[in-house]
Amino acid sequence: MKTRRIIGWGALALIVLLAAGVALYAHLMTPKLQLGVGYGARVACGCRYIEGRPLKSCYKDFEPGMEVIHLADDSKTRTITASVPLVASRKVTFDPVLGCQPEPYKP
């Protein structure tokens, strides 16, 4: 009985430490992910609205390491949203005169 209790507390401690490690990693990576999604949205906007390619083909323009970025297209407003779910998201809107314009950054 005592052994089960020790194993239970040990497992709980391990889960808490693992969750804390994941939270710390996400906190430390957020600035890099914000930069990455901003770059990804800008690249995808140029690919989609300047070159006229389908959004799925824009992923091949990404640099290595950008595989976690998800793209979404709103064709009515000509807006591309790049995101890493639950961590970072940026939008870029195409303007015929100004080109691909990012929305102001909101921390």
N, C-alpha and C positions, 0 to 999 in steps of 0.2 A: 504494500500500500504506500509506504514512504517512497519507494523507488518511483512509482507512478507519479507521485506528486512532484518529485524532483525533475522527472522528465517533462512533465506538463509545464512547470515553470521555466525550464530550460528552452522548451519549444516556444513559449510565449516571448521570452527574452530575445530569442533569435528572430522571431517575426517582427518585433518592435525595432530591433537593430536594422533589419533589412528594410523596413518601411522608412526609417529615418535616413538610411543611406540613399534610397531612391529619391526621397524628397530633397535631400541636399544636392544630389546630382542634377535633378531637374532645376533647382534654384540656380546652380552654378552654370548650367548650360543655357538658360533662358536668353541671355544677351546674344549668344551665338545663334540661337534658333531664330530670334527676332531678325537678326541680320540676314540669315539664310532665307527666311520666308519672304522678306522684302525683296531680296535679289531674285528669288524664284518667281515672285509675282511680276516683277518687271520684265524678266526674260520671257515668261509665258505671254504677257501682254503683247510684246513685240512679235513673238511667234504667231500669236492668234490674230491680232488685228492689223499688224503692219505687213507681215508675210502672208496672212490669210490661210495658215495651216490649221488643221484640226487640233484641238487642245491635247489629245492623247499623244500626238507627235511631238509636242513641246517638251515632254519629259526627257527626250534624248539630248536636248540642249543643256540639261543640268550638269553640273560638275559632280565628280564622284563624292559620295557622302550625302547627297541631297535626296536620297531615296525615300526618306521619311516624310517629305513634304507632299501634301495633297493639294491638288488644284481644283478650283471650281470656277465656272464661267457663267456670268449673267449677261446674256447677249442683248437683252433690252437696254441695259445701262452701259454695256461694253465694259464691264468690270470683271477683273480676274481676282480671285481670292486664293492666296496660298496660305496653308496652315499646317501646323503640327498639332493634332488634336489635344485639347486641354492645356496647351503650353503657349503657343504663339500663333498669331494670325495677322496678315497684312493684306490690304486691298490696293489695286492699281486700276485706274480708270483711263480708257483711251479717249483722247480728245483729238479730233481731226486736225486741229491747228498745232496744238502743243505736244501731241504724241502721248505716250504712256505717263500718266501723272500719279504718283503715289499719294494716298491719303496721309494727312499729318499723323505722325507717330503719337500714340496715346499710351503711356506706360501703365 
